[in-house]
């Protein structure tokens, strides 16, 4: 993806906070946005993995005894 073609907008409150943090942390805008997005993506990935695990567990809701009671070995 060509990075120069990505367009987005931020509201004034976010821009003011971003500006303040660039000064407080002595980082540039790109670095702060990169770190924030990496953190966001990590959190979203964890949420998706947990949701998938919950969905998988919902499909296999038999406990140990229920599973083995119907099996003849």
Rosetta blueprint (number, residue, H / E / L):
1 X L
2 X L
3 X H
4 X H
5 X H
6 X L
7 X L
8 X L
9 X L
10 X L
11 X L
12 X H
13 X H
14 X H
15 X H
16 X H
17 X H
18 X H
19 X H
20 X H
21 X H
22 X H
23 X H
24 X H
25 X H
26 X L
27 X L
28 X L
29 X H
30 X H
31 X H
32 X H
33 X H
34 X H
35 X H
36 X H
37 X H
38 X H
39 X H
40 X H
41 X H
42 X H
43 X H
44 X H
45 X H
46 X H
47 X H
48 X H
49 X H
50 X H
51 X H
52 X H
53 X H
54 X H
55 X H
56 X H
57 X H
58 X H
59 X H
60 X L
61 X L
62 X L
63 X L
64 X H
65 X H
66 X H
67 X H
68 X H
69 X H
70 X L
71 X L
72 X L
73 X L
